[in-house]
Amino acid sequence: MNEINRRVAVVGAGLMGVGIASCLALAGEAVDVFDLSEARRAELPALADKIFEELMAAGRIAVAERDAARTRIRVVADLAALADASLVFEAVVERLEVKHALYAELEAVLPSYALIASNTSGFMPDVLCERMAHPERFLVAHFWNPPHVIPFVELVPAQATAPEACAALRGRLESAGFEAVLLSKAAPGFVGNRIQFAVLREALHLVQSGVADAATVDAVVRACIGKRYASFGPLETADLGGLHTFLDIGGHLMPQLEKNESVLQLLQALVAAGRCGASSGHGFYEWTDAHWQSVRERRQGMLARERPPR
């Protein structure tokens, strides 16, 4: 396959789309980015530069690498411009009808060997590709936000996905510096979000029941569980601690854990009060300049510890 036919495309120039495109460009990929919105297309270079600036501030890339990555990103205003892409990442709004319509348009312009991967975090792959003429070329590639800080992707095949499509996409992502895992089958939320929301449910329960405030719960997770899980997952941790010990503890602790959705009432109350989090300036925390500075410093620390996204 010649170089022009190795072009990657990203459809959707929101934060995730720009993040994916920026990481791929840093890895040496030629990337086309399409968005229906002229305003989003115009904003893309500035958003990409913010990513590059954060990486430079952490000592992860040099000015020359930033400049080279800039030249590899091409913003396009017509889907027909993606006709030479061998791989397309879809990162559009989470509305099924929008995705179905987009896939039909992509299949009309892409070459037969091109793969289509959705960054969805909410839709099952079988539902996404049910109207495609060639569902064997489709799978989910769930990036984590922001991709330049967390270079990790969950690959989730549909029942019709060809095994060689999974292998090809995994190889391409790993060559670009991402850690990519392939799930054996799809499940709502995949793996990462299921575990994340299980932890969130218990964290909300602890706050709601008055055991600890939000800052204390977060401090516990950051200081012990988070540090452990950065190197050892929950199942390896259980092995290390002894499965017999975890069985004993789990026997009396698991029945005490929250198991229903009543904790969502806490989120509902905050949202109803206009406390939507960082975007509104208030959530569990007051998002003051000082708090934002703390977040920036912690992100810089994450970037300094992680390997480059390429």
N, C-alpha and C positions, 0 to 999 in steps of 0.2 A: 504494500500500500504506500503510495507516495505521500509526501509531507502534507500537501494541501488536503488530501483525503483523511488526514488524521486530525483535522480541526475538531475542537470541542465546542459545543454551543450550550448556552444557558438561557432558558426562557423564563423571564421574570427578573426584573432589576430592583427587587426589594433588598432588604438587608441580607437575607440568606443568599439570594442569587448573586449579589455583588461579592459577598464573602467567598462563595464557591469559585466564582470567576477569578478573583484575586489570587486565591491559593493555587489554582491551576496555572495561572499565568506566571507566578513565581517559580513553579516547577518546570517551566519551559514550554507549556502547552500554548498553542495559538487558540484563543478563545473568542467566539462571537457571542454577544449578549443582545437578546431581543426583548423588547417590552412594548406593549401597545401605547403606553403613556409617553408622550414626548417629554413631559417634565421629568419623569424618572430616567429616561435616557440621558437627559441633559445633566442630571445630578450624579450620574454614575462615576465619572472621573473623580469628583470630589470625595465620594464615599469610598472609592478604592484607595485614594490617597490617605484617608484617615487610617485605614488598615495598614498601609505601608508605613506610615509615620509611627504607629504604635509598635510595629515590628522593629523599626530602626531604633526607636527609643530603648527597646529592650536588648539591643545589640544582636538581633537575629538576622537582619539583612543589612546590606550596605546600600549606599546611594545608587551605585551602578546596577545593583540587582533590582531596585525599585524602578529605575529608568527603563531597564530591559522589560520588566513585567508590564509597564505602562504600554509599551509598543505592541505587546502581544494581545491586548484586549481591543477588540473592534466592536463598536456599538452599531447595531443595524436596526433599520426601521421596517423591514419587510421579512417575513418568515422565509420567503423564497431565497434570501441570502444565505440560509442555512443548508442549502442543497449539497454542499461539499463536506458536511459534518459526518463524522463516524460515530459520534456519541453526543446525545442531547440530555442535559439535566433540566427537568421541569421544576420550577420553583414559583408557581403562580398561586393565586388565592385558593384556599381550601374549599372550593365549591365543585362538586362532582360534575355538574353540567359544563363548567368552564374547562375542566381537564379533559373531558370526553371530546369536546369540540376541538381543543388544541391538538389532541393526539390524531384526530382525523386529518387536520391540516398538515401536521408533521409527516404523517405517512404518505401524503400526496407529494411531498417535496424531497424527502430524504432518500438516500440510496438504500438498496435492499439490505446491506450489511450493517446499517447504522443501528445503534442501540438507543433506547429511550428509557430514562431512569427518572422516577418521580421522587422528589424530596419530601413527599407527604409524611406527616406524623400521625394522621388520623384515619386515612382510608386504607382498606385492605387491598392488596395488589390485584386479586381476582376481580374485584369490583371496578378497579381503575381500567383494566385492559379488556373488559368484557365486550366492548364494541370495536376493538381493534381488528384490522384485517390480519395482522401478524403479531399476535400476543407473545409469540416465542421470543421476540426481541425486547420485551418489556420486563422491568423489575423495579422495585423500590430501592432507592439509595438514600437512606435517612441520615443526613448530616446533622451534627450537633452545633448549636449556636453559642458563640461565633466560631466558624470553622477554622479561622487562623489561630484561635486559642485552644480549641479542642479538635485536633485533626483526626476525627474518628467517624466512621460510617457504618451503619447497619444495612446490609444487603438482604432484601427480603424478596424471594422469587414468588411469582404466581404459579399456579399449577401448570400453566402452559409454557412457562419460561424455559428456554433451552439451557441445559447445563453449561454449554460453551459460552453462552451470554454472561452467565454469572462469573465464570472463570475469567473471561476477557475483561469485564468491568473491575473485578477485584484486582487483577494484575495492573490495570491502568491506574487505579487509585493508589495502590501500594507504591507504584513507580513515582507517583506524585507526592509521596510522603505521608499519605493517610494510613491509619490502621483500619482495615476493613474486615468485618466479620460477616460470615454468611449464615443466616438462620436456616434451620432444617425445614421449617414451615412457618407460615404467617400466623400471627396472633394479634388481636387488637392492642395497639400501643407498642408492638414488637417486644424487645427486651428492656431497653434502657428506660423508656417512659413507664413501663409497668413497675419497675423497681423504684423509679423516681417518685411516682405517685403513691406507692405503698409507703415509702418513707414520709412523703408529705402528709398523708392521712394521719399517721401516728404523731407527726410534729404538730399538726393542727389540733389533734385531740389533747396533747399535752398542754398546749396554750389554752384551749377552750375550757379544760377542766381545772385550770389554775395551778398545775404542777410547776410550770416555769413560764417566763415570758419569752417572746420571740427571740430576743437577743441571746438569752441563755440557751435555748434550744439550738440556735445556730452555732453558738460557741462550742457546745458539746460535739456537734457534728463535725465542725471544722477541726477541732483540737484532737479528737481521737478517731472517730469512725472514718472521717474523710482521709486522714493521714494513713490509716490502715488500708482502706480500700484503694488508695492510689497505687499500692503495690500488691495487695492480696485481695481477691474478690471474696464474696461472702462464703462460697462453698470451699475454697481453699483455706479460708480462715477457720471454718468448721473442722476441716481435716487437721489443721495444725493444733487447734484447741482440744481435739478429741471428740469424735462423733458421739461417744457415750456421754460425755459431759454436756454437749449441746442438746442431746436427747433429754437428759434430766432437766436442764434449765428450760428447754422449750415446753416440756410437759406441764410446768406450772406457770410459765410466763405467757406463752402464746394465747391461752384462753383469756388473758387480761388485756390483750391488744385490741384496739378499735377495729371493727369489722364492717361497719356500714358507712353510709354517706352522710350521716348527720353532721359531720365536721364541715361539710360544705356551707352550713349556715354561717360559719364564721367568715368565710370568703364572701358570701352573699351580703352580709351586713357591711363589710368594708366597701364593697363595690357600690352598694346602694348609697353609702355616704360619700361617694366620689373619691374614695381612697383606693385607687387602682394600682398603686405601686409607683415605681420610678417615673413612669410616663406622666403621672398626675402630680408628682412631688410628695405624695403621701401614700403609705400603705401600712405594712407592719412597722416600717421605719419612716422617719422624717428625712426626705431626700434633700438635705441641705448641701451647700457647697463642700462642707467638711466631709459629709458622708460620701459624696461623689469622689472626692479626692482619695478617700480610703479605698473605694472600689477600684479606682485607677491604679493605685499602688499595688493592690493585691493581684490585679490582672497582669501588671508588669512582672510580679513575682512568678506567676504561672508561666508567662512567656519565657522568662529567663531559665526556668527549670525544664521546659519541654523541648523536644527536638524540633528542628525547623520543619515547616510544612511542605517538604519537597524531598 
